[in-house]
Amino acid sequence: MLCKICKTKGKREKAVINLRHHKLALCKEHFIEWFEKHTLKTIEKFKMFSKNGKIGIAVSGGKDSLSLWYLLTKAGYETVGIHISLGIKANDYSEKSLELCKQMAERINRPLITFNLPDEFGYPIEKIAQLSGRDSVCSVCGTFKRYIMNKLALKENLEAIATGHNLDDESAVLLSNTLRWDTGYLGRQYPVLLEKGGFARKVKPFCFFTEKEIVSYAILNEIEFMETGCPNSEKATSPVYKQALALLEHKMPGTKLRFYKEFIKKARPIFEAVNKEEIKLVPCEKCGTPTTADVCSVCRILEKVKNAKSREN
Amino acid sequence: MLCKICKTKGKREKAVINLRHHKLALCKEHFIEWFEKHTLKTIEKFKMFSKNGKIGIAVSGGKDSLSLWYLLTKAGYETVGIHISLGIKANDYSEKSLELCKQMAERINRPLITFNLPDEFGYPIEKIAQLSGRDSVCSVCGTFKRYIMNKLALKENLEAIATGHNLDDESAVLLSNTLRWDTGYLGRQYPVLLEKGGFARKVKPFCFFTEKEIVSYAILNEIEFMETGCPNSEKATSPVYKQALALLEHKMPGTKLRFYKEFIKKARPIFEAVNKEEIKLVPCEKCGTPTTADVCSVCRILEKVKNAKSREN
């Protein structure tokens, strides 16, 4: 298959990727151009951030976040990487992840802020989940990551925190929210979450790209990334939604992108309009983070960890 | 596994079915009781029809519609079966289907109205689809069946037409409408379609039952039904949506029922409220059926068939 753009210029270049749902086969040069142009268009369309502020990229060491950091820096944004080291020992997961983030920081010559969870909170994430009596490490991990990212964003005076969430992630979350018709969540799911009452702005510039597109961008730019998923993610439910969407996508290419894009255009505004109840935030009694309860979820988990430990001793 | 209801009465009866998503294992007697009670509850909740009027059951010869006819008659409703014979020769499909409908009519001693499509319109359904230049037999077939059913309902002065659509059908349609965020369709999908401007009332009393539940009801009541699907349905898209939902249901039992029920409760009213544009119906210039265009879709298809035939001769 030949690159469609080269063809229009009378050149014959072999395509390296076939974007089935866009009916677009592209060579390396034009795929990278297409990918970067679309990222910048998404940033602009959703007014994610400007060239005047400092943008924090939440980097895990995976393809999505490292590609995002690389691309935004190349595009001239003032970026800083933020990595949370979770203390996951299996497969040397946390150690290798940190190493890959450091490698990227060096390559693009940008600072990397690291937050060591076991150092700051006393235990690795699995131990915290276990001691607090939670079944799912993933949900505890998500709670802590959001909490830490937000604290760091305020401390570093970031204009926004950018995450590498892709179309597969977003459409899976959307499917999950839709199957339950959770109108509250459906009214809030969006590529931008504006800063509000002590929460930093969060943006997802890759939300319209599939995993396949991002992994191609990473490989073509020789970005080294963690190829194995988190050892704790086996129990997560999102793979089920991803599988169902993959099945639909295979039979009807473009399903995922249409599902998410049409949602943003047609359905989300409808759900947003009926979400009349404003969520009231108050500062956490213990740490000051905005929360809907008296004590925020992280402080509540840490309290349980402390109690469990004192019973052990 | 033992029947849960027998157990509460101190009896030990083996269960014949395990309704995973209801966490309910039941013996033959209690499953039939449960199934019938729930059907009547659905009819009542959605005010589908009364015991004073005549109810037409659209019977195809399949498990859903024959079970529905059997159950409604047993429950004391005044029923009449309506069967459209499509002239499908493959696997003697139409002939066998008609036979099974006649068999049920005899068993429950109720009248069966049959409409022979090739006799009335000159050709079997596949030929009509082909001559009219349509790719999909299924969509042409659906158009004709709705048209004929409506005509017969008015002629026979029926209170409603009941169809055997089940939870698998309804959740697949819902998923299809949702993946496109077709807010118009989403505002209208409901277990009851009220009579309006020349259209008969249409109801789906089995919409909360899975295929598995209905097939069990049919077998336990020794109802003979067509076990092979329509030979034309291979190209239909709904199996893809059903597959995706089956995958989710398998991993998370109850997904389909929750998806459809929560939609009816929480999301449909929201979509209905934003569908401000009233669909304007006018009588078809040729046959008088209500339509949004000057000529209804059946008359337009028949016109194309006539033209194609005159070109052939």
Interface residues (C-beta under 8 A of the other chain):
Chain A: T178 L179 R180 W181 T183 T237 V240 Y241 Q243 A244 L245 L247 L248 K251 M252 T255 R258 F259 E262 F263 K265 K266 A267 I270 F271 V274
Chain B: T178 L179 R180 W181 T183 T237 V240 Y241 Q243 A244 L245 L247 L248 K251 M252 T255 R258 F259 E262 F263 K265 K266 A267 I270 F271 V274
